[in-house]
Amino acid sequence: MEEKRVAIPSLGDVPYTDEILTGTTLIACEYDGGVVVGTDSRTSGGSFIAGRVTDKITPVTEHMSILRSGSAADTQAIIDIAKYYAETYT
């Protein structure tokens, strides 16, 4: 993909591509007493930060949480489905 450079008033001359790159950081560490989970707190689209504080950890039950990444609507639908099945089987 060919890289273009565009001027953005607050950032100066930055690389620009037609493609918007996305990504997030999610981590889970297991230890003898359980699991610790963590995420970054920013919502971004490429090099632009759309939101500085986003809660990407959503509890489903007392012992289960979902770490969110990607489209908010998609992840919320998955959380709703997981909560429904957890409540149904409980």
N, C-alpha and C positions, 0 to 999 in steps of 0.2 A: 504494500500500500504506500502510495506516495505521500510524504509528509509536507504539509503547507505550514507557513508561519503567518500568524495574524496578530494584530495589535489589540490588546485588551487594556483599556485605560488604567485599571487598578493593578494589573499584573505585568504590563509591558508586552514584549514580543514573546509569544509562547507557541509551542508546536500545536498544530491543529490537524485532526484527521476527521473524515466524514463519519467514522465509527466512534461511538461513545463507549468507552471502556468502563466496566463496573467491577466491583469486587468488595469483599468485606473480610474481616478477620474473626473467625469463630474458633474457640478452643475449649477442650474438655480434658481434665486430668483426673485419672482414677487414683485413689489412695485407699489404705486399709479401711477407713471409716466412710467412704462414699466417693462422690465425684464432685469436682469443682468446675463450674463452667464460666466462661467469660467471652465478651465480644468487644469490638470497638464501638464507639458511640456516634459515629458520623454517617450521614446519608449522603452519598455522592453520585454524580454522573460524570464519569471521566475525571478530569482534574478539577471539576467544580464541586464545592461542598454545598449541598442543598439544605442540609440541616446539621447543626453541630451537636445536638443532644437527641439521640434516638434510643429508646429502650428496645433492644433486640432479643431480650430474654423474656419469654412469656411462660408463666407457670400453667401447667395443665392439671396436675394433681399435686398433692403434698410431696410426692416422690418423683415427679416427672416435669421437665420443662422443655420447651422448644426454643432453639436458637434460630432467629429469623435472618434470612438473607434473600435478596431479590425483591421482586415486586411486592409491595405491602398488601395488595388485594389477594394475591396468590397465597402468601404466607398466612394471612388472617383466615382464609378459607381452610387451609390445612389445620390450623390450630382449632378452629371450630369443629372440624371433623374428628380430630383427636380427642377433644373434650367430650364430644357426643359419645364416642365409643368407650372412653374411659368411664363415663357415668353409667352407660348402659351395662357394662360388664361388672361394675361395682354393685 
